[in-house]
Amino acid sequence: MQESMLSSRRSPTHPEEDGQEGGDGSFDDESKTRKSASFGARAFVHTRSALSGQCATVSIFLFFLVSVASLLFSRSRHVLCVSPYDPSTRTLLFGAALDGLASDFGSLGVPWYPTKFQGRSKQGKAVEWSRKDLLKGLEEFVKIYETRPIKNNMYGMGFDHSFGLWFMARWLKPDLMIESGAFKGHSTWVLRQAMPETWIISLSPRHPEKYLKKGPAYVDKNCTYFAGKEFVDFGSVDWGSILMKRGISDLSRVLVFFDDHQNELKRLKQALNAGFQHLIFEDNYDTGSGDHYSLRHICDQYYIRGGGHSCFIESDEARIRMKRKRFWEKAVDRDELCGNSEEWWGVRGYMRDDFNHSNKAISYEEHFQNSRFVESVLDVYWELPPVAGPSLTHQTRYDPARASDPIIEDGRFGLFQRFGLAKLETSVFNGYTQMVYVQVSASAS
Ligand SMILES: C[S@@+](CC[C@H](N)C(=O)[O-])C[C@H]1O[C@@H](n2cnc3c(N)ncnc32)[C@H](O)[C@@H]1O
């Protein structure tokens, strides 16, 4: 059942096969119109020959009918926003609480990336882990999470992303782990739980030990800190010499974790220059939100199912967004989404960086080129699903219409309880922002 729901959400073909990209690699937004026109023209010729000898008014009338029908037909074949969910199942599970909204998901779906993305490599290989592996890991992780030194990690990671980081670090078994953005050290602690023996390099302007004076924090013994007076930004580190000192020659054995609220395009390019291949970004904000340009922003494009947005004030999307805002705190309504000239990409047409201390307007063309670049250098893009459905976690922040299906789906309270998740404070489920794992193509690094 879950499998069939998932497969129904995948893009059936690569967009390039859909003919939505120009042969020179440029995006041709008019290709759909052109297709409609040629279909209409062919229908017109056909209609004319069939009706030869009959009166012109009838032919014109019929031509209009056929053209309208062909337009509708062509549109339904090229609709980009698809429902990521089976609406009837969702309505059943959510019941009256979401009455009517479940069926609206179609216009505001999760951006489903081309087949090579969404956990699949260019060779068609998916990420190695399955939903079953995630479930198994989740059961194990709850007990570990209960022992965390920093119980209240406000402004840092909550449960969902802690699980994701732990799960992926444990699965990938790197020889070295690098984190950028440590705060009090919770994510360092999570990495340590995943890999008890592996060296960590942690970069953060303020050393986590500084927080120890005020309350719980975590400082790791087997970690090199570039923090406090020794702080160096990830992009300025001489990685060659650092890795050599640590005896690392195979960069595919290094995992880099970013939780530093920097422009993720900038970070990706820096990681690429250094030759790193396995990257995790903690705050992968949805379009229209967040304090930095995220991979989710970058990948959200017209040619991707569920991607690209309408700023038309009376559009279905605007209406649905307004409705969803009432239920989900972090849902983005039309006014938050769109700039003065209807820029919907990034955050109202801006590429934010460094906790929004820097803010640069970009054109749609630049934004689109960024997405082409990201696509060209990545083999895998995989968003961590939320650990459990909102009716179980009681979270009301991220909008489930813009996230993938949770690992424990709504309605499965028995499982949620059996895993020990019901014992956790509800606030630990508040921080889900589509944490993403990306694998850089070996040829690009
Ligand atoms: C959201 S917090 C990190 C939370 C932490 N990973 C956790 O799970 O608890 C962001 C951190 O990034 C740090 N930061 C700010 N600029 C940075 C930079 N250029 N490089 C690395 N870290 C940076 C901030 O000082 C802050 O500690």
The ligand as a MOL file (V3000), in Angstrom:
LIG
                    3D

  0  0  0     0  0            999 V3000
M  V30 BEGIN CTAB
M  V30 COUNTS 27 29 0 0 0
M  V30 BEGIN ATOM
M  V30 1 C 21.2800 26.0960 14.4830 0
M  V30 2 S 22.7690 26.2290 15.2690 0 CHG=1
M  V30 3 C 23.4460 24.6360 15.1890 0
M  V30 4 C 22.6980 23.6270 16.0160 0
M  V30 5 C 23.4390 22.3580 16.2740 0
M  V30 6 N 23.8740 21.7020 15.0820 0
M  V30 7 C 22.5320 21.4430 17.0610 0
M  V30 8 O 22.0560 20.4700 16.5430 0
M  V30 9 O 22.2680 21.7270 18.1990 0 CHG=-1
M  V30 10 C 23.7300 27.1380 14.1500 0
M  V30 11 C 25.1630 27.3200 14.5810 0
M  V30 12 O 25.9250 27.7840 13.4790 0
M  V30 13 C 26.9120 28.6480 13.9790 0
M  V30 14 N 27.4850 29.4460 12.8770 0
M  V30 15 C 27.2220 30.7000 12.4730 0
M  V30 16 N 27.9830 31.0280 11.4110 0
M  V30 17 C 28.7250 29.9340 11.1290 0
M  V30 18 C 29.6920 29.6250 10.1440 0
M  V30 19 N 30.0460 30.5050 9.2060 0
M  V30 20 N 30.2770 28.4180 10.1700 0
M  V30 21 C 29.9270 27.5060 11.1010 0
M  V30 22 N 28.9940 27.7340 12.0400 0
M  V30 23 C 28.4110 28.9280 12.0570 0
M  V30 24 C 26.1700 29.4600 15.0180 0
M  V30 25 O 27.0560 30.1100 15.8760 0
M  V30 26 C 25.3490 28.3310 15.6770 0
M  V30 27 O 26.0950 27.7470 16.7070 0
M  V30 END ATOM
M  V30 BEGIN BOND
M  V30 1 1 1 2
M  V30 2 1 2 3
M  V30 3 1 2 10
M  V30 4 1 3 4
M  V30 5 1 4 5
M  V30 6 1 5 6
M  V30 7 1 5 7
M  V30 8 2 7 8
M  V30 9 1 7 9
M  V30 10 1 10 11
M  V30 11 1 11 12
M  V30 12 1 11 26
M  V30 13 1 12 13
M  V30 14 1 13 14
M  V30 15 1 13 24
M  V30 16 1 14 15
M  V30 17 1 14 23
M  V30 18 2 15 16
M  V30 19 1 16 17
M  V30 20 1 17 18
M  V30 21 2 17 23
M  V30 22 1 18 19
M  V30 23 2 18 20
M  V30 24 1 20 21
M  V30 25 2 21 22
M  V30 26 1 22 23
M  V30 27 1 24 25
M  V30 28 1 24 26
M  V30 29 1 26 27
M  V30 END BOND
M  V30 END CTAB
M  END
